[in-house]
Amino acid sequence: MSFSAGIIAAGEGSRLAVGRPETVKPLILVAGRPLSHWIVGSLRDAGAADLTILTNSRGTAIAPSLTAAFPGLHFDFLSADTASSYESFRLVSHRLSMRADAFMISTVDAIVQAQDLKKFWDGCRGSRADAGLALTAHVDDEKPLWADADETGRVTAVGEDARLRRFVTCGLYYMTKTAARELPEPTCHPRLRDFWRSLVRSGARVSGVVLSKTFDVDRPEDVAAAEAHLATEAER
């Protein structure tokens, strides 16, 4: 079954850009392939039929790079210099809610296998949740966003509220049209993680789907780790 998806590629990526300031984060090479191509390829293979991509004003080269590499996909490109990760998420969510009853959003730096993306989509749809977070036990982040989930898979706490701390989020989100249209104004949350903490606190039904090992490529050292992981996957 096909679905709609979005990718947030509007961050500055200052940590990853050290030594290569002329290249925007989504086009930095990982295993010889632009970073953005990895998540787009996985989403396509998982069943995404159309993609909304948010870039900033420096990302003019991203659209031609993706359309040339993925001619069979329908792209909807947005450009905005947003003030926060939450504002970016809200902008993409509102755009997707205009054409889909439910959708998936990923950060551009997530390295996730297609089978895990499909597992996330199917898990969230099957749970009939208002929203969803992809979780992983693989923790390799300076500031991980912890999330607790109960035995039914419902997220019970996020961020500082989490006590069990067995899982962290991994840059994949599920939203329904209804939830997207109820998103607070951009100034309400300085960061995306603050929104998710608030949403779970409100009692909303947020599904937590545990995936296998995933990577967020935020720092120069993350590139080598992701490349080693991709090489291992290719050998299977």
N, C-alpha and C positions, 0 to 999 in steps of 0.2 A: 504494500500500500504506500502510495507516495504522500509526501507531506511538504509543508512550507518551512523554511528555516531562515535564520538571519545570522550574520557574523558582525561582531563589533571589532572594527579595525581602525578606530579613531584615536587610540592612545599614542603618546609620543614615543614610548619604548626607549627611554633615555638610557636605561641600564644595559639593554641589549645592543644599543647603537654605539657603545664605546669602541673607538677605533675605526668605525665605518659610518660617520655622521651623514654621509651623502646618500645612504640607503635607508628608506623608511622600513620600519619593523616588519610589515607584512611581506616585504620582498627580500629580506635577509635569507640567504641560502642555508638550508638544513639538508644534509645529505644530497647536495647538488640541486635542490628544488626549493623554490621560494616558500617561505613559511606558510603563507596564506593558501598555497596550493594543496598542502597536506590536509587541512581541515575541509576545504572545498571538495577534494577528491573523496574523502571519507563520507561526507554528507551525501554526495552524489551516489556513492555505492550503497549507502544505507537506505536510499529511497527519496532523497530530496529532489523535488521537481523544479523548484524555483528558490532563489536565494536573494535576500535583501542584504546588501553590504554597506556598512557605514564606514566612511573614511574621513580623514580631516583634510584641510586645505593643502597639505604637503603630499597627499597620497594620489596625485593625478595619474601616476603610472600604474596604479593597481588595477583599475578597470580594464585597460587594454591587455594587461598581462593575463588576467583571469579569463576574459572573453576569448582570447586566442588559445589558451590551454584547454578550455572547456566549452567548445562550440555547441554542445547539445543542451547546455543548461540555460535557463532563463534567468538573467540577472537584473536586479533593481538596485542601482547604485545611488547612495545618498552621500552628501558631503556636508560636514558641520564641525566646527571647532567647539565642541561641548565643554562645559565647565567641570563635569564629573563623570565617573563611570556610570552612576545611576542615570544621569541625563541621557547618556548614550543608549543605555538599555531601554529607557522609556521611549526614546525616539524610534528605535527599531521595533519595539513591541507595538507601538501605535500603528506603524506602517504595515506590519504583518497582520494586525487585527482587522485591517480593511479588506483582506481577502481570505482569511483563514479562521476557522473556529478554534483552532489550537495550532501551536507551532513550537519549534525549538530554536534557541539562540545559543551561539557559541562565541567565546572570545577567539580572536584570530591566532593566539599563541597556543591553543590546545592541540596536542598530538594525541588523537584518539582513533582507535580502529573502528571500521565501519560496523562490525558486529556489535560493538559496545554502544554505538550511537543508536542502532536499531533496538537493542535491549532497553536503552533509556526511553526511547519513544514508546515502545510497546508497554513498558512498565508504567509509565505515566498515564497513557491512554486507558490502560486496564484498571488503574486505581480510581479513575474518575476524580482525580484531584483538581484543585483550582490552579495549582502550579507545581513545579517539580525541580529538584536539585539532583544533579549527578554527584555521587560520592565515591571516594576511593580510600583505601587504607594506605596507599602509597603517599607518604608525606615528604615532600622535597621543596619546601617553600620557606622563605624567611618569615613570612607572616601568614601562616595557614588560616583558613576560615574553617573552624571546627563545626561539625554538625552532629547532633545526636538523633537517632531514629529508634522508634519502638519496634516491637516484634511484627507489626503489620506493615512496616515500611514507611510509616508516617513520620516526618521530621518533627521533633518535639522541642528542639533548641538549636540556635545558631550563634556562633561567635562567642562572646563572653558568657552567654547563658548556658553553653554546652558544658556538661560535667563528665560524661563518659569519655569523650574525645577519642573515639575509635576511628572516626572517619573525618575527612576534609572534603570540601567542595572542589570541583575540578573544571570550572569554567563552562559548564553546560547547564542550560536552564530550559524549563518547559513552562509555557503560559497558555491559558485559555483566552479567548477573545474577551470574555466577561472580566477576568482578572486584569487584563491589559487596559481595559477602558476605565478601570477603577484606580489606576496607578496615581499616586499623589503628584503634585507639582514638582518640577525639578529641584527647587530649593528646599524641599522637605528632607532630603537625604544627601549628605555630602559624599557618600560612597555607596556603591551597589550593595556591599555587605551590610550596610546599615538598613537598607530596605528589606533584605531577606530576614534579618533579625526581627525587625518590626512586624513583617508579615506573619512569621511563625508565632510571635507573641500575641498577635490579634486573634489567633484561633483558626486561621485559614487552613484548609486541607492542603498541605504541601507534601508531595510524595518524595521519598528519598530512594534512589535506585543505585545500588552499589555496583561499580564497574571494576574491571581489572586494572592493571597498571596504566596510568595515564601520565602525560607530561605537560607542564606549562613552561614554555620557552621564554623566560623573562630576562635571564642573565647570560653572559657569554658562556659560562660553564654549563648552562643548560643545553646548549647546542650539542656538545660532545655526548652528554648523557642521552639526549633524544636520538642522536645518530646511532649510538650503540644499541639502543632499544629497537630502532627500526631495522637495523641489520639482523638482530636476533629474530625479529618477526618474519623477515624475508626468508630466513633459512628454514622456517617451519613448514 
